[in-house]
C-alpha cells in the first residue's frame, strides 16, 4: 500500500526506489514509536516530530533522490 502512495506522488521512481522508500518510511515510523508512542517521554512533541517526518518523507519522494 505504501508503494502505491509513493508512486502516486512520484511516478518517475523505479520499482527498486519505490521499495526502498517504502521500507525506509515504514522502518522510520516504527522506530518513532519508542520515542513518541503512548506514555513515552517525547509524546508531547509527537505533533512536531510527525510534521518533520512528513516533510522529510515528502521531500525524499518528490526529489527522487533515492539510490537506483
MARSE-519482 format. One record per residue: x, y negated, z of N, C-alpha, C in turn; residue in one letter. Coordinates in steps of 0.05 Angstrom, whole numbers, padded with zeros to 5 digits, always signed. Each point is the difference from the previous one (the first is absolute). Layout:
<sites>
<site n_x="X" n_y="Y" n_z="Z" ca_x="X" ca_y="Y" ca_z="Z" c_x="X" c_y="Y" c_z="Z" code="A"/>
...
</sites>
This chain:
<sites>
<site n_x="+00016" n_y="+00024" n_z="+00000" ca_x="-00016" ca_y="-00024" ca_z="+00000" c_x="+00017" c_y="-00025" c_z="+00000" code="X"/>
<site n_x="+00022" n_y="+00000" n_z="+00016" ca_x="+00017" ca_y="-00023" ca_z="+00001" c_x="+00014" c_y="-00005" c_z="-00027" code="X"/>
<site n_x="+00007" n_y="+00021" n_z="-00014" ca_x="+00012" ca_y="-00003" ca_z="-00027" c_x="-00020" c_y="-00014" c_z="-00018" code="X"/>
<site n_x="-00025" n_y="+00006" n_z="+00001" ca_x="-00020" ca_y="-00012" ca_z="-00017" c_x="-00002" c_y="-00030" c_z="+00006" code="X"/>
<site n_x="+00001" n_y="-00007" n_z="+00025" ca_x="-00002" ca_y="-00029" ca_z="+00008" c_x="+00024" c_y="-00015" c_z="-00011" code="X"/>
<site n_x="+00024" n_y="+00012" n_z="+00005" ca_x="+00025" ca_y="-00013" ca_z="-00009" c_x="+00000" c_y="-00003" c_z="-00031" code="X"/>
<site n_x="-00009" n_y="+00021" n_z="-00014" ca_x="-00001" ca_y="-00001" ca_z="-00029" c_x="-00019" c_y="-00022" c_z="-00010" code="X"/>
<site n_x="-00022" n_y="-00004" n_z="+00014" ca_x="-00019" ca_y="-00021" ca_z="-00007" c_x="+00013" c_y="-00027" c_z="+00002" code="X"/>
<site n_x="+00016" n_y="-00004" n_z="+00021" ca_x="+00014" ca_y="-00026" ca_z="+00004" c_x="+00021" c_y="-00004" c_z="-00021" code="X"/>
<site n_x="+00016" n_y="+00021" n_z="-00006" ca_x="+00021" ca_y="-00002" ca_z="-00020" c_x="+00001" c_y="+00025" c_z="-00017" code="X"/>
<site n_x="-00015" n_y="-00001" n_z="-00022" ca_x="-00001" ca_y="+00024" ca_z="-00018" c_x="+00026" c_y="+00005" c_z="-00015" code="X"/>
<site n_x="+00020" n_y="-00018" n_z="+00001" ca_x="+00025" ca_y="+00004" ca_z="-00014" c_x="+00019" c_y="+00018" c_z="+00015" code="X"/>
<site n_x="-00006" n_y="+00007" n_z="+00025" ca_x="+00018" ca_y="+00017" ca_z="+00015" c_x="-00001" c_y="+00028" c_z="-00011" code="X"/>
<site n_x="+00024" n_y="+00013" n_z="+00001" ca_x="+00001" ca_y="+00028" ca_z="-00009" c_x="-00011" c_y="+00018" c_z="+00021" code="X"/>
<site n_x="-00005" n_y="+00025" n_z="-00007" ca_x="-00011" ca_y="+00020" ca_z="+00019" c_x="+00019" c_y="+00003" c_z="+00024" code="X"/>
<site n_x="+00026" n_y="+00003" n_z="-00004" ca_x="+00018" ca_y="+00002" ca_z="+00023" c_x="-00001" c_y="-00025" c_z="+00017" code="X"/>
<site n_x="-00002" n_y="-00023" n_z="-00012" ca_x="-00001" ca_y="-00025" ca_z="+00016" c_x="-00026" c_y="+00000" c_z="+00017" code="X"/>
<site n_x="-00022" n_y="+00008" n_z="-00012" ca_x="-00025" ca_y="+00001" ca_z="+00014" c_x="+00002" c_y="+00019" c_z="+00024" code="X"/>
<site n_x="+00011" n_y="+00023" n_z="-00004" ca_x="+00003" ca_y="+00019" ca_z="+00022" c_x="+00018" c_y="-00010" c_z="+00022" code="X"/>
<site n_x="+00022" n_y="-00013" n_z="-00008" ca_x="+00019" ca_y="-00010" ca_z="+00020" c_x="-00014" c_y="-00022" c_z="+00017" code="X"/>
<site n_x="-00014" n_y="-00018" n_z="-00013" ca_x="-00014" ca_y="-00021" ca_z="+00014" c_x="-00021" c_y="+00011" c_z="+00018" code="X"/>
<site n_x="-00015" n_y="+00019" n_z="-00009" ca_x="-00021" ca_y="+00012" ca_z="+00017" c_x="+00012" c_y="+00013" c_z="+00025" code="X"/>
<site n_x="+00022" n_y="+00014" n_z="-00003" ca_x="+00013" ca_y="+00013" ca_z="+00023" c_x="+00011" c_y="-00021" c_z="+00019" code="X"/>
<site n_x="+00013" n_y="-00021" n_z="-00012" ca_x="+00012" ca_y="-00021" ca_z="+00017" c_x="-00022" c_y="-00015" c_z="+00016" code="X"/>
<site n_x="-00022" n_y="-00007" n_z="-00014" ca_x="-00021" ca_y="-00014" ca_z="+00014" c_x="-00013" c_y="+00017" c_z="+00021" code="X"/>
<site n_x="-00006" n_y="+00025" n_z="-00006" ca_x="-00012" ca_y="+00018" ca_z="+00019" c_x="+00018" c_y="+00004" c_z="+00024" code="X"/>
<site n_x="+00026" n_y="+00005" n_z="-00005" ca_x="+00018" ca_y="+00004" ca_z="+00023" c_x="+00003" c_y="-00026" c_z="+00017" code="X"/>
<site n_x="-00001" n_y="-00023" n_z="-00013" ca_x="+00002" ca_y="-00025" ca_z="+00014" c_x="-00025" c_y="-00004" c_z="+00018" code="X"/>
<site n_x="-00023" n_y="+00006" n_z="-00011" ca_x="-00025" ca_y="-00002" ca_z="+00016" c_x="+00001" c_y="+00019" c_z="+00024" code="X"/>
<site n_x="+00008" n_y="+00024" n_z="-00005" ca_x="+00002" ca_y="+00020" ca_z="+00022" c_x="+00020" c_y="-00009" c_z="+00021" code="X"/>
<site n_x="+00022" n_y="-00011" n_z="-00009" ca_x="+00021" ca_y="-00009" ca_z="+00018" c_x="-00009" c_y="-00024" c_z="+00018" code="X"/>
<site n_x="-00017" n_y="-00016" n_z="-00011" ca_x="-00009" ca_y="-00023" ca_z="+00015" c_x="-00018" c_y="+00008" c_z="+00024" code="X"/>
<site n_x="-00012" n_y="+00023" n_z="-00001" ca_x="-00018" ca_y="+00008" ca_z="+00021" c_x="+00014" c_y="+00003" c_z="+00027" code="X"/>
<site n_x="+00026" n_y="+00007" n_z="+00000" ca_x="+00014" ca_y="+00003" ca_z="+00025" c_x="+00004" c_y="-00027" c_z="+00014" code="X"/>
<site n_x="-00002" n_y="-00022" n_z="-00016" ca_x="+00004" ca_y="-00027" ca_z="+00011" c_x="-00026" c_y="-00015" c_z="+00005" code="X"/>
<site n_x="-00019" n_y="+00003" n_z="-00019" ca_x="-00024" ca_y="-00016" ca_z="+00002" c_x="-00026" c_y="+00016" c_z="+00003" code="X"/>
<site n_x="+00003" n_y="+00026" n_z="+00005" ca_x="-00023" ca_y="+00017" ca_z="+00004" c_x="-00014" c_y="-00006" c_z="+00027" code="X"/>
<site n_x="-00022" n_y="+00013" n_z="+00005" ca_x="-00016" ca_y="-00004" ca_z="+00024" c_x="+00018" c_y="+00002" c_z="+00025" code="X"/>
<site n_x="-00001" n_y="-00020" n_z="+00017" ca_x="+00014" ca_y="-00001" ca_z="+00025" c_x="+00030" c_y="-00005" c_z="-00002" code="X"/>
<site n_x="+00010" n_y="-00005" n_z="-00024" ca_x="+00029" ca_y="-00005" ca_z="-00003" c_x="+00007" c_y="-00029" c_z="+00006" code="X"/>
<site n_x="+00025" n_y="-00005" n_z="+00008" ca_x="+00008" ca_y="-00026" ca_z="+00009" c_x="-00003" c_y="-00022" c_z="-00021" code="X"/>
<site n_x="+00003" n_y="+00006" n_z="-00026" ca_x="-00002" ca_y="-00020" ca_z="-00021" c_x="-00028" c_y="-00003" c_z="-00011" code="X"/>
<site n_x="-00019" n_y="+00013" n_z="+00012" ca_x="-00028" ca_y="+00000" ca_z="-00010" c_x="-00011" c_y="-00028" c_z="-00004" code="X"/>
<site n_x="+00007" n_y="-00019" n_z="+00017" ca_x="-00009" ca_y="-00027" ca_z="-00003" c_x="+00010" c_y="-00014" c_z="-00025" code="X"/>
<site n_x="+00021" n_y="+00011" n_z="-00011" ca_x="+00012" ca_y="-00011" ca_z="-00024" c_x="-00009" c_y="+00015" c_z="-00026" code="X"/>
<site n_x="-00018" n_y="+00018" n_z="+00003" ca_x="-00008" ca_y="+00017" ca_z="-00022" c_x="-00009" c_y="-00016" c_z="-00025" code="X"/>
<site n_x="-00016" n_y="-00021" n_z="+00004" ca_x="-00009" ca_y="-00016" ca_z="-00023" c_x="+00023" c_y="-00012" c_z="-00015" code="X"/>
<site n_x="+00019" n_y="-00010" n_z="+00014" ca_x="+00024" ca_y="-00012" ca_z="-00013" c_x="+00017" c_y="+00021" c_z="-00014" code="X"/>
<site n_x="+00004" n_y="+00023" n_z="+00013" ca_x="+00016" ca_y="+00021" ca_z="-00012" c_x="-00014" c_y="+00012" c_z="-00024" code="X"/>
<site n_x="-00026" n_y="+00004" n_z="+00001" ca_x="-00015" ca_y="+00010" ca_z="-00023" c_x="+00002" c_y="-00020" c_z="-00023" code="X"/>
<site n_x="-00002" n_y="-00025" n_z="+00006" ca_x="+00002" ca_y="-00021" ca_z="-00021" c_x="+00027" c_y="+00001" c_z="-00013" code="X"/>
<site n_x="+00021" n_y="+00002" n_z="+00015" ca_x="+00027" ca_y="+00001" ca_z="-00011" c_x="+00004" c_y="+00026" c_z="-00017" code="X"/>
<site n_x="-00010" n_y="+00022" n_z="+00010" ca_x="+00002" ca_y="+00025" ca_z="-00015" c_x="-00015" c_y="-00002" c_z="-00027" code="X"/>
<site n_x="-00024" n_y="-00011" n_z="+00002" ca_x="-00017" ca_y="-00002" ca_z="-00025" c_x="+00014" c_y="-00018" c_z="-00020" code="X"/>
<site n_x="+00011" n_y="-00022" n_z="+00008" ca_x="+00014" ca_y="-00018" ca_z="-00018" c_x="+00024" c_y="+00014" c_z="-00012" code="X"/>
<site n_x="+00015" n_y="+00015" n_z="+00016" ca_x="+00024" ca_y="+00014" ca_z="-00009" c_x="-00008" c_y="+00022" c_z="-00020" code="X"/>
<site n_x="-00020" n_y="+00015" n_z="+00006" ca_x="-00008" ca_y="+00022" ca_z="-00018" c_x="-00010" c_y="-00012" c_z="-00026" code="X"/>
<site n_x="-00016" n_y="-00021" n_z="+00001" ca_x="-00011" ca_y="-00011" ca_z="-00025" c_x="+00023" c_y="-00012" c_z="-00017" code="X"/>
<site n_x="+00020" n_y="-00013" n_z="+00013" ca_x="+00022" ca_y="-00011" ca_z="-00015" c_x="+00015" c_y="+00023" c_z="-00014" code="X"/>
<site n_x="+00005" n_y="+00022" n_z="+00014" ca_x="+00014" ca_y="+00022" ca_z="-00011" c_x="-00015" c_y="+00012" c_z="-00024" code="X"/>
<site n_x="-00026" n_y="+00004" n_z="+00003" ca_x="-00016" ca_y="+00011" ca_z="-00021" c_x="-00001" c_y="-00019" c_z="-00024" code="X"/>
<site n_x="-00006" n_y="-00025" n_z="+00004" ca_x="-00002" ca_y="-00019" ca_z="-00022" c_x="+00026" c_y="-00005" c_z="-00014" code="X"/>
<site n_x="+00022" n_y="-00001" n_z="+00015" ca_x="+00026" ca_y="-00006" ca_z="-00013" c_x="+00010" c_y="+00024" c_z="-00016" code="X"/>
<site n_x="-00008" n_y="+00024" n_z="+00008" ca_x="+00010" ca_y="+00024" ca_z="-00014" c_x="+00029" c_y="+00005" c_z="+00007" code="X"/>
<site n_x="+00010" n_y="-00013" n_z="+00020" ca_x="+00028" ca_y="+00004" ca_z="+00008" c_x="+00003" c_y="+00025" c_z="+00017" code="X"/>
<site n_x="-00004" n_y="+00023" n_z="-00013" ca_x="+00000" ca_y="+00026" ca_z="+00012" c_x="+00018" c_y="+00018" c_z="-00017" code="X"/>
<site n_x="+00018" n_y="+00015" n_z="+00012" ca_x="+00017" ca_y="+00017" ca_z="-00016" c_x="-00017" c_y="+00018" c_z="-00019" code="X"/>
<site n_x="+00010" n_y="+00002" n_z="-00025" ca_x="-00014" ca_y="+00016" ca_z="-00020" c_x="+00008" c_y="+00028" c_z="+00003" code="X"/>
</sites>
